[in-house]
Amino acid sequence: MIHLQALVLGFCIDLLFGDPHSIPHPVVLIGKLISAMEKLVRKIFPKTVRGENVAGGVLWFLVVLISTAVPAGILYLGYKVGPWLGLALESIMCWQILATKSLKVESMKVYTALKAGNPAEYRRAVSMIVGRDTAALDDRAVARAAVETVAENTSDGMIAPMLYLAIGGAPLGFFYKAVNTMDSMLGYVEMPYKNIGLVPAKMDDFFNFLPARLSALLMLLAGWLEGLDIRRGWRIWRRDRRNHASPNSAQTESVCAGLLGLRLAGDAYYHGVLHKKPYIGDPVREIEYEDIPRACRLLYGTAMVSLVLFCGTKLLLLLVI
């Protein structure tokens, strides 16, 4: 019960404050750990395809071990001192793992810059939340990129970590964040990450497989509650959910595209290299700046529905057991 209380408190704190930049963020520390471990394993293992694959596997194991064990140890000591201290510490950890408000805030910066008609600023703003090259994007492409990011990160930035938090508390939540952060930093098909990033990318696919599909269904439910076209959302999800190199990324993107009547994705440049990508959704209408706040409302609705479902299910299981 106390872990559920920490999750609900952490969720509420996140909605109120987001990610204050003045407070050191654990994910930044995980990122520094990944960078340090990458340098170490590159020195130890041979610079061959197999050697770098093994190095990536060792790196993945050590990073998730440390990222899970440290918060687990802190919480163990906190709860040993007293339940209120443990609850306070775990609530803060849950807050730092969830990213609902920060995703909205960063995407709405793109919206504000688009409304102001400032190309340099809206390209800079969108570059902070997407991995693709943004220097040549026009306003519609920038709006589309922002909507895609909100849709995709509804799963791996909010629903997936919430699911892991509900199952195993803050330590399992940090386990997931370590897995996801390694994929963000190392999971590229270009060198020098192609080989060393193989295991981190595949493990991210594995641990997001069920959460991504659950997120898609929960987004459909949220869309229905918000009065959006759930039939089109369901149809586009069934048709386009595999239209991505990742088995998970198109799950919520396709739902969002269907609910809003947009065509998302398509070709994009990453690190100067053109990546041919299929479209997701049908162009029922042209994308507009207002689709960014619409996607954010869908993000919030999905988060609320998920919190109720996950906590209700966990509470029911605790009462039954």
C-alpha positions in Angstrom: 0.0 0.0 0.0 2.7 2.5 0.9 4.3 2.0 -2.6 1.0 2.8 -4.2 0.8 5.9 -2.1 4.3 6.9 -3.2 3.3 6.5 -6.9 0.2 8.6 -6.5 2.1 11.3 -4.6 4.9 11.3 -7.1 2.4 11.5 -10.0 0.7 14.5 -8.4 4.1 16.3 -7.6 5.1 15.7 -11.3 1.9 17.3 -12.5 2.5 20.3 -10.2 6.2 20.9 -10.7 7.5 18.9 -13.6 11.3 18.6 -13.7 12.9 21.6 -11.9 16.2 22.2 -13.6 17.7 23.4 -10.4 17.5 20.0 -8.8 20.0 17.3 -9.9 18.0 14.6 -11.9 18.8 10.9 -11.4 18.4 10.3 -15.2 21.3 12.7 -15.8 23.3 10.6 -13.3 22.3 7.5 -15.2 23.4 9.1 -18.4 26.8 9.9 -16.9 27.1 6.4 -15.7 26.4 5.1 -19.2 29.0 7.4 -20.7 31.6 6.2 -18.2 30.8 2.5 -18.6 30.9 2.9 -22.4 34.4 4.3 -22.3 35.5 1.5 -19.9 34.1 -1.4 -21.9 35.5 0.0 -25.2 39.0 -0.1 -23.6 38.5 -3.7 -22.3 36.9 -5.5 -25.2 38.3 -5.9 -28.7 37.1 -3.5 -31.4 35.4 -6.2 -33.5 31.7 -6.7 -34.2 31.5 -9.5 -31.6 33.7 -7.7 -29.1 31.5 -4.6 -29.2 28.3 -6.7 -29.0 29.7 -8.3 -25.8 30.8 -5.0 -24.5 27.3 -3.6 -25.0 25.9 -6.6 -23.1 28.2 -6.1 -20.2 27.6 -2.3 -20.2 23.8 -3.0 -20.1 24.0 -5.4 -17.2 26.2 -3.2 -15.0 24.2 0.0 -15.7 20.8 -1.6 -14.8 22.4 -3.3 -11.8 23.8 -0.1 -10.3 20.7 2.0 -11.3 18.4 -0.4 -9.5 20.5 -1.3 -6.5 21.4 2.3 -5.5 17.7 3.5 -5.1 16.8 0.2 -3.6 19.5 0.6 -0.9 18.5 4.2 -0.2 14.8 3.2 0.2 15.7 0.2 2.4 17.6 2.5 4.8 14.8 5.1 4.6 12.1 2.6 5.5 14.3 1.2 8.3 14.4 4.7 9.9 10.6 5.1 9.5 7.7 4.7 7.1 7.2 8.4 6.7 10.8 8.9 5.6 10.6 6.0 3.3 7.4 7.3 1.8 8.9 10.7 1.3 12.0 9.3 -0.4 10.0 7.0 -2.7 7.5 9.7 -3.6 10.4 11.9 -4.7 11.8 9.0 -6.7 8.5 8.4 -8.4 8.3 12.1 -9.3 11.7 12.0 -10.9 10.9 8.9 -12.9 7.6 10.2 -14.4 7.7 12.9 -17.1 4.2 14.0 -17.8 4.4 17.7 -17.2 8.0 18.1 -18.6 6.8 16.5 -21.9 3.9 18.9 -22.1 6.1 21.9 -21.1 8.8 21.2 -23.7 6.3 20.5 -26.5 4.3 23.6 -25.7 7.6 25.6 -26.1 7.5 24.5 -29.7 3.8 25.5 -29.9 4.6 29.0 -28.5 7.5 29.5 -30.9 5.3 28.4 -33.9 2.6 30.8 -32.9 5.2 33.6 -32.7 6.4 32.8 -36.2 10.1 32.4 -35.1 11.7 29.7 -37.3 15.0 29.8 -35.4 13.3 29.4 -32.1 10.8 26.7 -33.0 13.6 24.6 -34.7 15.7 25.0 -31.6 12.8 24.1 -29.3 11.9 21.0 -31.3 15.5 19.9 -31.4 15.4 19.6 -27.6 12.7 16.8 -27.8 13.5 14.9 -31.0 16.5 13.1 -32.3 16.2 14.0 -36.0 17.9 16.9 -37.7 15.8 20.0 -37.4 17.7 22.8 -39.2 15.8 22.4 -42.5 12.3 21.7 -41.1 9.4 24.0 -42.0 6.7 24.9 -39.5 4.4 22.0 -40.4 7.2 19.5 -40.2 8.1 21.0 -36.8 4.5 20.7 -35.6 4.4 17.1 -36.8 7.6 16.3 -35.0 6.3 17.7 -31.8 3.1 15.7 -32.0 5.0 12.5 -32.8 7.2 13.0 -29.8 4.3 13.6 -27.4 2.5 10.5 -28.9 5.6 8.2 -28.7 6.7 9.4 -25.3 3.3 8.9 -23.8 4.4 5.3 -23.6 8.1 5.3 -22.7 8.1 8.6 -20.8 4.9 8.1 -18.8 2.9 4.9 -19.1 5.7 2.3 -19.2 7.6 3.8 -16.1 4.2 4.1 -14.3 3.6 0.4 -15.0 7.0 -0.6 -13.6 6.5 1.7 -10.6 3.1 0.0 -9.9 4.6 -3.4 -10.1 7.9 -3.0 -8.2 8.1 0.5 -6.7 10.8 3.0 -7.4 13.7 0.5 -7.8 11.9 -1.2 -10.7 11.0 2.3 -12.1 14.7 3.2 -12.1 15.5 -0.1 -13.7 13.2 0.9 -16.6 14.7 4.4 -16.8 18.2 2.9 -17.1 17.0 0.6 -19.9 15.3 3.4 -21.8 18.1 5.9 -21.3 20.7 3.4 -22.7 18.6 3.0 -25.8 18.3 6.8 -26.2 22.1 7.2 -25.9 23.4 4.0 -27.6 20.6 2.5 -29.7 21.6 3.9 -33.1 22.2 2.0 -36.4 25.1 4.2 -37.3 28.7 3.8 -36.1 30.2 4.1 -33.5 27.0 2.8 -31.8 25.8 0.1 -34.2 27.5 -2.8 -32.5 27.9 -1.7 -28.9 24.3 -0.4 -28.9 22.8 -3.7 -30.2 22.0 -5.2 -26.8 20.7 -2.0 -25.2 18.4 -1.4 -28.2 17.1 -5.0 -28.1 16.5 -5.0 -24.4 14.6 -1.7 -24.7 12.4 -3.3 -27.3 11.8 -6.3 -25.0 11.0 -4.3 -21.8 8.7 -1.9 -23.8 6.9 -4.6 -25.8 3.9 -5.0 -23.5 3.8 -1.4 -22.0 3.7 0.0 -25.6 0.7 -2.0 -26.5 -1.0 -1.4 -23.3 -0.3 2.3 -23.7 -2.0 2.2 -27.1 -5.2 0.7 -25.7 -5.2 3.2 -22.8 -4.8 6.1 -25.3 -7.7 4.8 -27.2 -9.8 4.8 -24.0 -8.6 8.3 -23.2 -9.5 9.4 -26.7 -13.0 8.0 -26.3 -13.4 9.9 -23.0 -12.3 13.1 -24.7 -14.8 12.6 -27.6 -12.2 11.8 -30.3 -12.8 9.4 -33.2 -12.1 6.1 -31.5 -13.1 4.0 -34.5 -10.6 5.7 -36.7 -8.0 5.5 -33.9 -8.6 1.7 -33.6 -8.4 1.3 -37.4 -5.2 3.2 -37.9 -3.6 1.4 -34.9 -4.5 -2.0 -36.3 -3.1 -1.0 -39.7 0.0 1.1 -38.9 1.2 0.0 -35.5 4.2 -1.8 -37.2 5.2 1.1 -39.4 8.4 1.7 -37.6 11.8 0.1 -37.3 11.1 -0.3 -33.6 8.4 -2.8 -32.8 7.1 -0.4 -30.1 7.4 3.2 -31.3 4.4 3.2 -33.7 2.0 1.8 -31.2 0.9 5.1 -29.6 1.9 7.2 -32.6 -0.6 5.3 -34.8 -3.4 5.7 -32.2 -2.7 9.5 -31.9 -2.6 9.8 -35.7 -6.0 8.1 -36.0 -7.7 9.9 -33.1 -6.5 13.3 -34.5 -7.0 12.5 -38.2 -3.3 13.2 -39.1 -0.6 11.6 -41.1 2.6 11.4 -39.0 6.2 10.0 -39.5 7.7 9.6 -43.0 11.3 10.2 -44.1 13.6 12.0 -41.7 17.3 12.9 -41.4 19.3 11.7 -38.4 23.0 12.8 -38.1 22.9 13.9 -41.7 21.7 10.5 -43.0 18.3 10.1 -44.6 16.2 7.4 -43.1 13.3 6.1 -45.2 10.3 5.6 -43.0 6.7 4.8 -43.8 3.9 7.1 -43.0 1.6 6.5 -40.0 -2.1 7.6 -40.3 -4.2 9.1 -43.1 -4.1 12.9 -44.0 -7.7 13.5 -43.1 -6.7 17.1 -42.7 -3.4 19.1 -42.6 -1.6 19.3 -39.4 -1.9 22.6 -37.5 -0.2 24.2 -34.5 -3.2 23.4 -32.3 -2.5 19.7 -32.7 0.3 20.0 -30.2 -1.9 21.0 -27.3 -4.4 18.4 -28.5 -1.7 15.7 -28.3 -0.8 17.0 -24.8 -4.4 16.7 -23.6 -4.4 13.1 -24.9 -1.2 12.6 -23.0 -2.8 13.8 -19.8 -5.9 11.8 -20.3 -4.0 8.6 -21.0 -1.9 9.2 -17.8 -4.9 9.7 -15.7 -6.6 6.6 -17.0 -3.5 4.6 -16.5 -3.0 5.7 -12.9 -6.5 4.7 -12.0 -6.2 1.3 -13.8 -2.7 0.4 -12.5 -3.4 1.5 -8.9 -6.9 -0.1 -8.9 -5.5 -3.4 -10.2 -2.7 -3.4 -7.7 -5.0 -2.6 -4.8 -7.4 -5.3 -5.8 -4.6 -7.9 -6.0 -3.4 -6.8 -2.5 -6.8 -7.2 -1.1 -7.3 -10.6 -2.7 -3.9 -11.9 -1.7 
